[in-house]
Amino acid sequence: MPHRLLSFVLLLLVPIAARAHVNSKDVFERVQAGPYQLFVTVRMPIVIPGIATVEVRVMPPVGKIGSIQIAPTLLTGEAARHPPVPDTLKPSPADPNVYTGAVWIMSVGAWQIHMNVSDPAGRYAAGIPIPAVATTTLHMQAGLGVTLALLGTFLVLSMAALIGAAVREARLQPGVVPDPSRRRRGLQATVAATAVLAVMVYLGGRWWNVEAANYAGEVFRPLATSATLSGNTLDLHIAGLAAPAEHRWLTRANNDFLPDHGHLMHLYAIRWPAMDAAFHLHPILAAPGDFRLTLPSMPPGSYKLYGDVVHANGFPETLLPSIDIPATLPPTPLDPEAASAVPPPLQP
């Protein structure tokens, strides 16, 4: 996806801070902390637990910032009231108005980064909501896997050999050669130790596979959304997702949405592949799992739809259906709160 062009089009439509780019885990936000404007970039980890890097660009109209401290907490629940000890961002040696740092994100869900900006005049607070999800599982590199397998085999055989040597020679005086009986018992101990250690390695592998499968079950999956068009009425049908109890955070309803900037959904329609028509619309929730909208006059073609919603627990999500707009779409004026743009077509 040409992120730069899409971001430019959306910036034309909505001149406010974007929580995240479509299909990107990173967060970009502009917030006000006292007299300071903070342009915050949060680079989220692709696995959870993981480290999120934070970069803050400060536009200070007055005074001089003494420090910026950040602390991550869950957005809701008891943990939201008990933030950890904050970390202090470090100023960049290349730009005194840029501060960088990192925080641990320990679990999936809706999080918030609390920010405290201090200067000689006082302290100012701000908050950045962030969605923390695992977007993939990391696979071990083949070379590293072979190296670890060889080292593990060496350790198992060495441990078995040590046990056999201990049984064979531990009670002998220095310099005494073990007799055939002791050598036989030592060999038996080596074989038995090898078998026990092999079983332990096998059980450890089984445990690892179970943990890996559980983690793979927590990789984020968006809600399935389909779009149908009847005349100029667009229906977005959202299927709720019921996850197993061990992955209950993935369970998301299709009617638990909160207003964001005054609307339950911000729908962006981009004509593809030229990306030469863009619309910012606001469907309404007509029924559970059914957002409905009377489309304005739109150039015919295939449109990719991006529906931004926020769930009741503060978790944001982008729904990704698509629709074909016919040339016979009834003419309808654009809603006063909606917006449209006709950028130059993207060349092949």
TAJODA-V442483 format. One record per helix or strand of 2 or more residues. SS is the DSSP state (~ for helix, > for strand). FROM is the first residue (numbers start at 0). LEN is the number of residues. If there is no record, write none. Layout:
[[SS & FROM & LEN] [SS & FROM & LEN]]
//
This chain:
[[~ & 2 & 11] [> & 26 & 7] [> & 35 & 8] [> & 49 & 11] [> & 64 & 10] [~ & 77 & 4] [> & 86 & 2] [> & 89 & 2] [> & 97 & 8] [> & 108 & 11] [> & 121 & 11] [~ & 141 & 28] [~ & 179 & 37] [> & 224 & 6] [> & 232 & 6] [~ & 244 & 6] [> & 265 & 7] [> & 277 & 4] [> & 283 & 4] [> & 289 & 5] [> & 300 & 11] [> & 315 & 4] [> & 321 & 4] [> & 338 & 3]]
//
